[in-house]
């Protein structure tokens, strides 16, 4: 298995500071390393991956647990992504 190299911003997302949206998502059980992998994909690749998931070819979450609240997990993940994008935008100013 290849070692994954993360940018500083990606590391901020997968190793979040307490009190951030990313920390809330991680603490809820969202695998933010998968989030980073998805953010690295082009929009076309993301749609293809979603299509494959819908027909059952790939798992949507690698850690499927009984009773896991996917809707809340997705909302927390989206909040973390928005926070991440704001961080990226600040760095580009």
Backbone bond lengths (Angstrom), bond angles and torsions (degrees), N, CA, C in turn:
res aa  C-N    CA-C-N  psi(-1)  N-CA   C-N-CA  omega(-1)  CA-C   N-CA-C  phi
1 X - - - 1.449 - - 1.528 109.21 -
2 X 1.327 116.93 131.02 1.457 121.98 -178.51 1.521 110.78 -74.48
3 X 1.327 115.13 144.95 1.459 120.75 175.92 1.527 108.38 -76.50
4 X 1.319 116.59 132.97 1.459 121.49 -179.11 1.524 109.12 -88.76
5 X 1.313 116.30 130.63 1.461 122.44 175.43 1.524 108.10 -99.10
6 X 1.326 116.12 127.14 1.460 121.28 -179.80 1.515 110.45 -109.05
7 X 1.343 115.82 144.90 1.452 120.32 172.49 1.526 107.94 -73.81
8 X 1.314 116.52 169.28 1.459 120.67 178.79 1.533 110.35 -59.96
9 X 1.333 117.01 -42.83 1.460 120.89 179.62 1.529 111.16 -65.74
10 X 1.324 117.42 -41.09 1.465 120.46 177.97 1.523 110.95 -63.75
11 X 1.320 115.96 -39.62 1.465 119.89 178.06 1.525 110.21 -63.97
12 X 1.335 117.12 -37.08 1.461 121.16 176.71 1.528 109.70 -59.00
13 X 1.328 116.56 -36.95 1.461 120.36 -178.78 1.527 111.60 -74.64
14 X 1.323 118.32 -42.11 1.465 119.22 -175.67 1.530 113.46 -86.17
15 X 1.323 116.50 -14.46 1.470 121.48 175.06 1.526 108.22 -126.15
16 X 1.330 117.04 65.45 1.472 121.10 -170.11 1.525 114.18 -71.61
17 X 1.312 113.60 153.69 1.456 121.84 174.74 1.531 109.28 -77.38
18 X 1.325 118.15 148.24 1.465 121.02 177.23 1.531 110.95 -55.98
19 X 1.314 115.31 142.49 1.460 121.01 177.48 1.511 115.29 88.31
20 X 1.319 117.50 -4.91 1.468 120.35 179.49 1.524 110.19 -89.58
21 X 1.326 114.87 163.08 1.457 119.89 176.24 1.523 110.54 -61.29
22 X 1.310 115.95 -37.23 1.465 119.82 179.37 1.530 110.73 -64.24
23 X 1.315 117.47 -38.41 1.469 120.65 178.28 1.531 110.41 -65.65
24 X 1.326 116.60 -39.93 1.474 119.51 178.10 1.532 110.43 -63.27
25 X 1.336 116.58 -41.63 1.461 120.50 179.21 1.524 110.33 -64.50
26 X 1.331 116.90 -47.27 1.467 121.37 178.80 1.526 111.15 -59.39
27 X 1.325 116.49 -45.98 1.460 120.78 -178.50 1.529 112.02 -65.21
28 X 1.328 116.50 -26.42 1.471 120.91 177.43 1.521 111.27 -76.92
29 X 1.334 116.29 -21.65 1.462 120.04 179.09 1.514 115.43 120.29
30 X 1.331 117.36 6.25 1.463 120.88 178.81 1.525 108.85 -75.91
31 X 1.331 116.28 130.52 1.469 121.83 177.50 1.522 107.72 -84.08
32 X 1.329 116.06 97.92 1.457 120.29 -175.29 1.521 112.91 -71.69
33 X 1.330 118.51 -16.50 1.466 119.36 173.69 1.533 109.40 -68.41
34 X 1.335 117.13 -33.64 1.472 120.11 174.41 1.517 110.70 -68.66
35 X 1.322 116.30 -35.34 1.462 120.68 176.94 1.527 109.61 -61.18
36 X 1.329 116.40 -45.36 1.465 120.78 178.37 1.528 110.24 -60.84
37 X 1.325 116.87 -43.63 1.470 119.99 179.12 1.526 110.54 -59.29
38 X 1.330 116.84 -41.38 1.464 120.07 179.47 1.524 111.59 -69.11
39 X 1.341 117.26 -36.75 1.465 120.09 178.74 1.527 111.53 -67.21
40 X 1.309 117.55 -23.21 1.470 121.63 177.78 1.530 111.58 -75.57
41 X 1.320 117.62 -17.19 1.463 121.59 -179.16 1.524 110.73 -79.14
42 X 1.310 115.64 153.62 1.465 120.01 173.04 1.531 108.04 -73.89
43 X 1.334 117.98 161.57 1.469 119.23 176.79 1.533 112.61 -54.81
44 X 1.321 116.93 -38.95 1.469 120.66 178.93 1.522 110.78 -63.51
45 X 1.330 116.67 -42.87 1.469 120.55 179.05 1.532 110.92 -65.31
46 X 1.328 116.92 -36.56 1.471 120.15 178.58 1.523 111.22 -64.80
47 X 1.339 116.38 -42.81 1.469 120.48 178.56 1.520 109.88 -63.88
48 X 1.328 117.04 -42.07 1.468 120.62 178.54 1.527 110.36 -61.11
49 X 1.323 117.25 -43.40 1.459 121.44 179.24 1.531 110.67 -63.09
50 X 1.325 117.02 -42.05 1.462 120.99 177.47 1.526 110.51 -63.69
51 X 1.316 117.35 -42.67 1.473 120.99 177.12 1.526 110.79 -59.96
52 X 1.328 116.94 -43.40 1.470 120.70 179.03 1.527 110.76 -63.96
53 X 1.319 116.21 -39.17 1.464 119.87 178.17 1.529 110.39 -63.23
54 X 1.333 116.44 -41.80 1.461 119.90 -176.76 1.525 112.50 -64.59
55 X 1.315 117.51 -28.44 1.464 119.56 177.85 1.520 111.59 -94.97
56 X 1.330 116.41 4.24 1.458 120.67 172.97 1.502 116.73 88.23
57 X 1.334 118.40 14.89 1.465 120.15 -177.93 1.522 114.25 -83.15
58 X 1.336 118.19 -22.93 1.462 120.77 179.33 1.524 109.36 -139.36
59 X 1.323 117.37 150.26 1.467 119.01 177.57 1.520 110.44 -74.95
60 X 1.322 116.49 143.56 1.464 120.66 178.76 1.521 109.57 -78.96
61 X 1.309 116.69 -44.81 1.462 122.79 174.11 1.515 107.03 -122.31
62 X 1.309 117.26 134.78 1.457 119.61 -179.15 1.521 111.63 -75.23
63 X 1.324 117.58 -21.28 1.465 121.55 -178.48 1.529 108.67 -109.90
64 X 1.321 116.76 79.99 1.461 121.16 -178.83 1.522 108.65 -88.02
65 X 1.313 115.86 119.06 1.460 121.15 -179.66 1.517 108.99 -123.18
66 X 1.314 115.47 146.09 1.461 120.28 176.22 1.522 108.73 -61.57
67 X 1.303 116.16 132.82 1.453 121.04 177.13 1.519 114.72 81.30
68 X 1.334 117.90 3.29 1.469 120.41 179.55 1.517 108.94 -67.87
69 X 1.304 117.90 128.50 1.461 123.86 -177.04 1.538 109.29 -85.08
70 X 1.327 116.00 91.04 1.462 120.87 -175.89 1.524 112.75 -65.65
71 X 1.341 117.52 -35.72 1.461 119.91 -179.48 1.532 110.61 -62.37
72 X 1.322 116.54 -45.57 1.464 120.13 178.28 1.521 110.33 -65.52
73 X 1.326 116.99 -41.77 1.463 121.00 178.86 1.523 110.64 -59.50
74 X 1.329 117.45 -43.22 1.462 120.49 -179.61 1.525 111.33 -65.93
75 X 1.329 117.38 -39.89 1.459 120.36 177.99 1.530 111.33 -64.89
76 X 1.323 116.70 -42.92 1.462 120.38 177.25 1.529 111.18 -63.25
77 X 1.331 115.83 -39.88 1.461 120.21 178.44 1.536 110.40 -64.28
78 X 1.327 116.88 -42.39 1.466 120.03 178.41 1.524 111.50 -63.25
79 X 1.331 116.82 -40.41 1.460 120.74 177.17 1.537 110.16 -61.63
80 X 1.320 116.76 -41.70 1.466 120.89 178.14 1.526 111.03 -64.63
81 X 1.331 117.40 -39.17 1.464 121.44 178.98 1.526 110.39 -64.77
82 X 1.329 116.97 -42.56 1.470 120.01 178.21 1.528 111.01 -61.92
83 X 1.318 116.50 -42.62 1.458 121.47 177.69 1.538 109.94 -61.69
84 X 1.315 116.21 -42.69 1.472 123.02 178.40 1.532 110.30 -61.71
85 X 1.325 117.13 -45.26 1.466 120.77 -179.37 1.524 111.44 -64.15
86 X 1.329 117.35 -35.99 1.465 120.34 176.69 1.531 110.00 -65.27
87 X 1.315 116.48 -39.15 1.466 121.07 177.75 1.527 110.13 -62.01
88 X 1.317 116.36 -45.01 1.466 122.00 179.58 1.534 109.28 -61.66
89 X 1.335 116.82 -45.45 1.465 120.66 -178.82 1.530 111.36 -62.53
90 X 1.317 117.93 -38.78 1.475 121.09 177.52 1.518 110.55 -62.57
91 X 1.306 116.93 -38.94 1.460 121.64 -179.08 1.504 112.73 -68.68
92 X 1.331 117.25 -21.32 1.449 121.20 -178.08 1.518 112.02 -91.58
93 X 1.334 117.73 -6.52 1.473 120.72 -179.68 1.505 111.75 -75.25
